Amino acid sequence: MKHLLHSPATHTEVIHSPALYLGSVTVSERPRRRTALLSGTRIKAMAFPALHWLVRHTPAWLALLPARLVTTLLRLYYFWPGNRLRGACAAIAALTSAQAVSPPAARRIYTRFLANALGIIDNFFTLYREGGKTVLPRIIMNPADVETVQRLIATHGGAVLAVPHNVGSAFSALRIGHTFDMLLVARNSPTTARTRIALDFYERMKLCVLLVRGGNPFELSRVMFSVLRQGKLVAATLDNMDKSANGVSVQMFGREVGLAGWAARIAARMQVPIVPAWFQSSGRQLQVVIGEPVLTGDIQAAVQHYARFFEQQILADPASWAYLADKHWQRYLAQAAVERYGLSS
């Protein structure tokens, strides 16, 4: 393990793992900024290391107790006036109907969202203790969809799987990675501790991962070009908002939003199809949903294609979308609900 001081304020560390496509990743960790008490950043910084320690050092039933307690507290937190997750649930419920949102509809989404999160934690604990073969049957994929994706890869030499940040996205990669020859492209945590935790689970899932945070864009693109020439499936989460010059403007929920367009550019360059996918959660059970593939050199059309698929699936199954807890999407959903129906969450 190498330790380098990048600057007095930044700690840089090179982490090696057999799960990494390039063999190692460099993580530059900056001092933490002050965040709100219940911000997503603070919760992840505290929860992930604690859960990882519990699953390694305590019986499964004991390891799950804190997660169950937190879930119960978050259910009670629903009534807190400043609960942004509740606001997002109310907004997405409003977007499914032209009528005013009813509180019970929003609460059902909220409750199911927490149940799905707890189910995924349970799945990861079982994976860690009992291995992938035990939990693989919990992730269902239609054989016809498997044949479709395999045919696309065989015909075009590769394919890009476009997925959103579902509650079960990371865990569902177990099914995708054991069904296809896949490279998972992921943006690793900005901290070495959480990056190590993620790699520990990727190793146990026997996945091949390309971590891209802080990497050279040209080098990373060359890697993905090379992989797509080998008849592989490149999977990536593509619902991050991108307000930079590289973002692609599309319509979602009746409003304009910029999404990352790098995957569409790579697919167009390599002339391979983009296949949108969704991971539907129901507690510990997951269903892989495959959308219509698109093969085009029109970058905007390609991004709009999978953005439309994401929107359709989110409206049909909002409790499976992890970004209900993302502050940027929470603001966007609230504005969309107001603009479309004059409703306020």
C-alpha positions in Angstrom: 0.0 0.0 0.0 1.4 3.4 -1.0 0.8 6.6 1.0 1.5 9.9 -0.6 0.8 13.4 0.6 -0.7 15.3 -2.3 -1.0 18.5 -0.3 -1.3 19.5 3.3 -5.1 19.3 3.0 -5.4 16.1 0.9 -4.5 12.5 1.7 -3.9 10.4 -1.4 -3.8 6.6 -1.3 -3.5 3.9 -3.9 -5.8 0.9 -3.2 -5.3 -2.4 -4.9 -8.0 -5.0 -5.4 -8.6 -8.1 -7.7 -12.1 -6.6 -8.4 -10.5 -3.6 -10.1 -10.2 -3.8 -13.9 -7.0 -1.7 -13.8 -5.8 -3.5 -10.6 -5.7 -0.3 -8.5 -7.4 3.0 -7.9 -6.0 6.3 -6.5 -8.3 8.0 -3.9 -7.6 11.6 -3.0 -9.5 12.3 0.3 -10.1 15.9 1.2 -11.1 17.2 4.7 -14.8 16.8 5.3 -17.0 19.9 4.9 -19.5 20.8 7.5 -22.9 19.2 6.6 -26.4 19.1 8.1 -27.0 16.6 10.9 -29.2 14.4 8.7 -27.5 15.1 5.4 -26.9 12.1 3.0 -23.2 12.7 3.2 -23.1 12.5 7.0 -25.4 9.5 7.2 -23.3 7.6 4.6 -20.0 8.5 6.4 -21.3 7.1 9.7 -23.6 4.2 8.5 -21.4 2.4 5.9 -18.3 1.8 8.1 -20.6 0.8 11.1 -22.6 -1.7 9.0 -19.4 -3.1 7.5 -17.9 -3.6 11.0 -21.1 -5.3 12.2 -21.4 -7.7 9.3 -17.8 -8.8 9.8 -17.8 -9.1 13.6 -21.3 -10.0 14.8 -24.0 -12.6 14.1 -26.3 -11.6 11.2 -29.3 -11.1 13.5 -27.4 -8.7 15.7 -25.8 -6.9 12.7 -29.3 -6.1 11.4 -30.6 -4.7 14.6 -29.2 -1.2 14.2 -30.5 -1.1 10.6 -33.9 -2.1 11.8 -33.8 0.5 14.5 -32.8 3.3 12.1 -35.5 2.3 9.7 -38.1 2.5 12.5 -36.8 5.9 13.5 -37.0 7.1 9.9 -40.6 5.9 9.7 -41.4 8.1 12.7 -39.3 10.9 11.2 -41.9 11.0 8.3 -43.9 13.6 10.3 -40.9 16.0 10.8 -41.7 19.2 8.9 -38.3 19.4 7.3 -38.2 15.8 6.0 -36.9 16.2 2.5 -37.5 12.5 1.6 -41.2 12.9 2.5 -41.3 15.9 0.2 -39.8 13.9 -2.6 -42.3 11.1 -2.1 -45.2 13.7 -2.1 -43.8 15.3 -5.3 -43.4 12.0 -7.2 -46.9 11.0 -6.0 -48.2 14.2 -7.4 -46.5 13.6 -10.7 -48.4 10.3 -11.2 -51.8 12.1 -11.1 -53.3 15.4 -12.2 -55.1 15.5 -8.9 -53.8 16.8 -5.6 -51.5 14.3 -3.9 -53.1 12.5 -0.9 -50.8 12.1 2.1 -51.4 8.3 2.3 -50.0 7.9 -1.3 -46.8 9.7 -0.4 -46.5 7.8 2.9 -46.8 4.4 1.1 -44.0 5.4 -1.2 -41.9 6.5 1.8 -42.6 3.3 3.8 -41.8 1.0 0.9 -38.6 3.0 0.1 -37.4 2.3 3.7 -38.4 -1.4 3.5 -36.6 -1.8 0.2 -33.4 -0.2 1.7 -33.6 -2.6 4.7 -34.1 -5.6 2.3 -31.0 -4.6 0.4 -28.9 -4.3 3.6 -30.2 -7.8 4.6 -29.1 -9.1 1.1 -25.6 -7.7 1.4 -25.2 -9.2 4.9 -26.3 -12.6 3.6 -23.9 -12.2 0.6 -21.1 -11.4 3.0 -21.7 -14.4 5.3 -23.0 -17.1 2.9 -21.8 -16.1 -0.5 -23.3 -15.1 -3.9 -25.0 -18.5 -4.6 -27.3 -18.0 -1.6 -28.6 -14.6 -2.7 -28.4 -14.9 -6.5 -32.0 -16.5 -6.6 -33.3 -13.3 -5.1 -32.6 -11.4 -8.3 -34.9 -12.4 -11.2 -34.2 -11.7 -14.8 -36.6 -12.7 -17.7 -34.8 -15.3 -19.9 -36.2 -13.5 -23.0 -34.4 -10.3 -21.8 -31.2 -12.3 -21.3 -31.4 -13.6 -24.9 -32.1 -10.1 -26.2 -29.0 -8.6 -24.6 -26.8 -11.6 -25.6 -28.0 -11.2 -29.2 -27.2 -7.5 -29.2 -23.7 -8.1 -27.8 -23.1 -10.8 -30.4 -24.4 -8.7 -33.3 -22.7 -5.4 -32.4 -19.6 -6.6 -30.5 -20.7 -5.1 -27.2 -23.4 -3.0 -25.5 -23.9 -0.4 -22.8 -26.4 -1.0 -20.0 -27.8 2.3 -18.8 -29.3 2.1 -15.3 -30.4 4.6 -12.7 -29.5 4.7 -9.1 -32.0 2.2 -7.8 -32.0 1.0 -4.2 -31.0 -2.4 -5.5 -28.6 -1.3 -8.4 -25.4 -2.3 -6.7 -26.8 -5.6 -5.4 -28.4 -6.4 -8.8 -25.0 -6.2 -10.4 -24.5 -9.7 -9.0 -27.1 -11.0 -11.4 -25.9 -9.0 -14.4 -22.3 -9.9 -13.7 -23.0 -13.6 -13.5 -25.2 -13.5 -16.6 -23.0 -11.5 -19.0 -19.3 -10.7 -19.4 -19.6 -7.3 -17.8 -17.5 -4.3 -16.8 -19.2 -2.3 -14.1 -18.3 1.4 -14.3 -18.9 3.2 -11.0 -18.0 6.4 -9.3 -16.2 5.5 -6.1 -16.6 7.2 -2.8 -14.4 10.3 -2.1 -13.1 8.5 1.1 -10.6 5.7 1.3 -12.7 3.9 4.0 -15.9 3.7 1.9 -14.0 2.8 -1.2 -12.4 -0.1 0.6 -15.8 -1.2 1.8 -17.3 -1.1 -1.7 -14.3 -3.1 -3.0 -14.7 -5.7 -0.3 -18.3 -6.4 -1.5 -17.3 -6.2 -5.2 -14.7 -8.9 -4.5 -17.3 -11.1 -2.8 -19.6 -10.6 -5.7 -16.8 -11.5 -8.1 -17.4 -8.4 -10.3 -15.0 -6.5 -12.5 -15.2 -2.8 -11.7 -13.8 0.4 -13.2 -13.8 3.2 -10.6 -13.8 6.6 -12.3 -13.7 9.3 -9.6 -10.7 11.5 -10.2 -9.5 9.5 -13.2 -8.2 10.8 -16.4 -11.2 11.0 -18.8 -9.2 10.2 -21.9 -7.6 7.1 -20.3 -10.9 5.9 -18.9 -12.5 6.3 -22.3 -9.8 4.3 -24.0 -10.4 1.5 -21.4 -14.1 1.4 -22.3 -13.4 1.5 -26.0 -11.1 -1.5 -25.5 -13.7 -3.4 -23.4 -16.4 -2.8 -26.0 -14.2 -4.3 -28.7 -14.0 -7.5 -26.6 -17.7 -8.3 -26.8 -18.5 -7.2 -23.3 -21.4 -5.4 -21.6 -20.5 -2.1 -20.0 -22.9 -1.1 -17.2 -23.1 2.3 -15.7 -25.6 4.4 -13.6 -26.5 7.4 -15.8 -29.1 9.4 -13.9 -26.7 11.9 -12.3 -27.5 15.5 -13.0 -24.8 17.2 -15.1 -24.9 21.0 -15.4 -21.5 21.2 -17.1 -20.8 21.7 -20.8 -20.6 17.9 -21.2 -24.1 17.4 -19.9 -26.9 16.6 -22.4 -30.2 18.4 -22.0 -33.3 16.2 -22.0 -36.9 16.3 -20.7 -37.9 14.4 -17.6 -41.1 15.0 -15.6 -42.0 17.8 -18.0 -38.9 19.8 -17.2 -35.4 20.2 -18.8 -32.5 18.6 -17.0 -28.9 17.9 -17.9 -27.7 14.3 -17.7 -24.3 12.8 -18.2 -23.7 12.0 -21.8 -20.4 10.2 -21.8 -21.9 6.7 -22.2 -24.0 7.8 -25.2 -20.9 9.3 -26.8 -18.9 6.1 -26.3 -21.7 4.0 -27.6 -22.1 6.2 -30.7 -18.3 6.1 -31.3 -18.2 2.3 -31.0 -21.6 1.8 -32.8 -23.0 -0.3 -30.0 -26.5 -0.2 -28.6 -27.6 1.3 -25.3 -29.9 -0.9 -23.3 -31.9 0.9 -20.5 -32.6 -1.2 -17.4 -34.4 -0.9 -14.1 -34.1 -2.8 -10.8 -37.5 -3.2 -9.1 -37.3 -3.8 -5.4 -39.7 -5.6 -3.2 -37.9 -6.0 0.1 -35.2 -8.6 -0.4 -36.5 -9.6 -3.9 -35.4 -7.8 -7.1 -36.7 -7.9 -10.7 -34.5 -6.8 -13.6 -36.5 -4.8 -16.1 -35.0 -4.3 -19.6 -36.2 -1.6 -21.9 -36.0 -1.1 -25.7 -32.4 -0.8 -26.9 -31.3 2.2 -29.0 -28.5 2.4 -31.6 -27.9 5.9 -32.8 -25.2 8.5 -33.4 -27.5 11.2 -32.1 -26.2 11.7 -28.6 -29.2 13.8 -27.4 -31.7 11.2 -28.8 -29.8 8.4 -27.1 -29.8 10.2 -23.7 -33.5 11.2 -24.1 -34.3 7.5 -24.9 -33.0 6.1 -21.6 -34.2 9.2 -19.7 -37.7 8.6 -20.9 -37.4 4.9 -19.8 -36.2 6.0 -16.4 -39.1 8.4 -16.0 -41.6 5.8 -16.9 -40.2 3.3 -14.4 -39.8 5.9 -11.6 -43.5 6.9 -11.9 -44.6 3.3 -11.9 -42.2 2.2 -9.1 -40.9 5.3 -7.2 -39.9 3.4 -4.1 -37.1 1.6 -6.0 -35.4 4.8 -7.0 -32.6 5.7 -4.6 -32.4 9.3 -5.8 -35.6 10.1 -4.0 -33.0 10.7 -1.2 -30.8 12.9 -3.4 -31.1 16.6 -2.6 -30.7 17.7 -6.3 -33.4 15.4 -7.5 -35.6 16.3 -4.5 -35.5 20.0 -5.6 -36.1 19.1 -9.2 -39.2 16.9 -8.4 -40.7 19.6 -6.2 -40.3 22.1 -9.0 -41.8 19.7 -11.5 -44.8 19.0 -9.4 -45.4 22.8 -9.0 -44.9 23.6 -12.6 -47.1 20.7 -13.9 -50.0 20.9 -11.5 -49.4 23.9 -9.3 -48.9 21.6 -6.4 -46.5 22.1 -3.5 -45.1 19.1 -1.6 
